[in-house]
Amino acid sequence: MCQARPDERIALELASPCSFGLGDQRVELLPRPELVFGGLQKKWTEWCDLPLPAALTADWLREQVLVSCWQVHSQMLRYSQQLQVGSLGTLEYRLFDADVTTACTLNALANFAFFAGVGRKTTQGMGQARRI
């Protein structure tokens, strides 16, 4: 965590289709900041003993982290008899009004995405992501 830079721009590549479960069988394809970083924060908390220095709320992520550039398209995957759809491509997030601690936290989560995956069905190969 202490090695994460406080960059104001964070670029991710979605290397395999990524989607987010919203409950009631609803699926979101757009990698909105609160879904990407909120999900990574949840996985970090579940898997890591090292606490994050800044707690990120969905409202704060929605208001202070915006998509500034994207090249994303949808792609279908077939799992035996079931089809799954997700987003594939690159996007850049821009941080607004983030103090150094919060910026470092978001950057650490972006680095963590390579190991944790983004969104749902990561154990089945969806949501492979890496920072670029």
C-alpha positions as CSV (number, residue, x, y, z in Angstrom):
1,M,0.0,0.0,0.0
2,C,2.7,2.5,1.0
3,Q,4.3,2.0,-2.4
4,A,1.2,2.9,-4.4
5,R,1.5,6.3,-6.1
6,P,-1.1,8.9,-5.7
7,D,-1.8,9.2,-9.4
8,E,-4.9,11.2,-10.4
9,R,-5.4,9.1,-13.5
10,I,-5.8,5.3,-13.4
11,A,-6.1,3.2,-16.6
12,L,-7.3,-0.4,-16.6
13,E,-7.5,-3.0,-19.3
14,L,-10.4,-5.4,-19.1
15,A,-8.7,-8.4,-20.7
16,S,-11.7,-10.7,-20.4
17,P,-15.3,-9.8,-20.4
18,C,-16.4,-8.1,-17.1
19,S,-19.8,-7.6,-15.7
20,F,-21.3,-6.8,-12.3
21,G,-24.2,-8.5,-10.5
22,L,-26.8,-6.1,-9.1
23,G,-29.1,-8.7,-7.6
24,D,-32.4,-10.0,-8.8
25,Q,-30.5,-11.4,-11.9
26,R,-29.7,-7.9,-13.0
27,V,-26.3,-7.5,-14.6
28,E,-24.5,-4.2,-15.3
29,L,-22.0,-4.2,-18.2
30,L,-20.5,-0.7,-17.7
31,P,-17.5,-0.6,-15.4
32,R,-18.6,2.3,-13.3
33,P,-16.1,3.5,-10.7
34,E,-18.3,2.5,-7.7
35,L,-18.6,-1.0,-9.1
36,V,-15.0,-1.5,-10.0
37,F,-13.3,0.1,-7.0
38,G,-16.1,-0.8,-4.5
39,G,-15.8,-4.4,-5.6
40,L,-12.0,-4.3,-5.3
41,Q,-12.3,-2.7,-1.8
42,K,-14.6,-5.5,-0.7
43,K,-12.3,-8.2,-2.0
44,W,-9.3,-6.5,-0.4
45,T,-11.1,-6.4,3.0
46,E,-12.0,-10.1,2.6
47,W,-8.6,-11.4,1.5
48,C,-6.0,-9.1,3.0
49,D,-4.9,-8.6,6.6
50,L,-3.6,-5.2,5.8
51,P,-6.4,-2.6,6.3
52,L,-6.9,0.1,3.6
53,P,-6.1,3.5,4.9
54,A,-9.2,5.2,3.4
55,A,-12.7,3.8,3.3
56,L,-14.4,4.5,0.0
57,T,-18.1,4.8,-0.1
58,A,-20.2,4.2,-3.3
59,D,-21.4,7.8,-3.2
60,W,-17.9,9.2,-3.0
61,L,-16.7,7.0,-5.8
62,R,-19.7,8.0,-7.9
63,E,-19.0,11.7,-7.4
64,Q,-15.2,11.9,-7.3
65,V,-14.0,9.2,-9.7
66,L,-15.1,9.7,-13.3
67,V,-14.4,7.8,-16.5
68,S,-12.3,10.2,-18.6
69,C,-11.6,7.9,-21.6
70,W,-12.7,4.5,-22.7
71,Q,-12.6,2.0,-25.6
72,V,-15.0,-0.7,-24.3
73,H,-17.3,-3.0,-26.2
74,S,-19.5,-5.9,-25.1
75,Q,-18.6,-9.5,-25.8
76,M,-20.5,-12.8,-25.3
77,L,-19.0,-15.8,-23.6
78,R,-20.5,-19.3,-23.7
79,Y,-20.2,-21.5,-20.6
80,S,-21.6,-24.9,-21.6
81,Q,-25.3,-24.1,-22.2
82,Q,-25.2,-20.6,-20.7
83,L,-24.3,-17.3,-22.3
84,Q,-22.6,-14.5,-20.4
85,V,-22.0,-11.0,-21.6
86,G,-19.4,-8.5,-20.4
87,S,-17.4,-5.5,-21.2
88,L,-13.9,-5.8,-22.8
89,G,-11.4,-3.0,-23.5
90,T,-9.6,-0.2,-21.8
91,L,-10.7,2.8,-19.8
92,E,-9.2,5.6,-17.7
93,Y,-10.6,6.9,-14.4
94,R,-9.8,10.4,-13.2
95,L,-9.9,11.3,-9.5
96,F,-11.3,14.6,-8.3
97,D,-10.8,16.0,-4.7
98,A,-8.9,13.0,-3.6
99,D,-6.4,13.5,-0.8
100,V,-3.0,11.7,-1.0
101,T,-4.2,8.8,1.2
102,T,-7.4,8.3,-0.8
103,A,-5.5,8.5,-4.1
104,C,-2.9,6.0,-2.9
105,T,-5.7,3.7,-1.8
106,L,-7.4,3.8,-5.2
107,N,-4.1,3.2,-6.9
108,A,-3.3,0.2,-4.7
109,L,-6.8,-1.2,-5.6
110,A,-6.0,-0.7,-9.3
111,N,-2.8,-2.7,-8.8
112,F,-4.7,-5.3,-6.9
113,A,-7.2,-5.8,-9.8
114,F,-4.6,-8.0,-11.6
115,F,-4.7,-10.5,-8.8
116,A,-8.4,-10.2,-7.7
117,G,-10.2,-9.7,-11.0
118,V,-13.1,-7.2,-11.4
119,G,-16.8,-7.9,-11.2
120,R,-18.5,-11.3,-11.2
121,K,-17.5,-14.8,-12.2
122,T,-13.8,-14.1,-11.8
123,T,-13.2,-17.7,-10.8
124,Q,-14.6,-18.7,-14.2
125,G,-12.3,-16.4,-16.2
126,M,-14.4,-13.3,-16.4
127,G,-13.2,-9.9,-15.2
128,Q,-9.5,-10.3,-15.8
129,A,-8.1,-6.8,-15.4
130,R,-4.7,-5.1,-15.3
131,R,-3.5,-1.6,-14.8
132,I,-1.9,0.0,-17.8
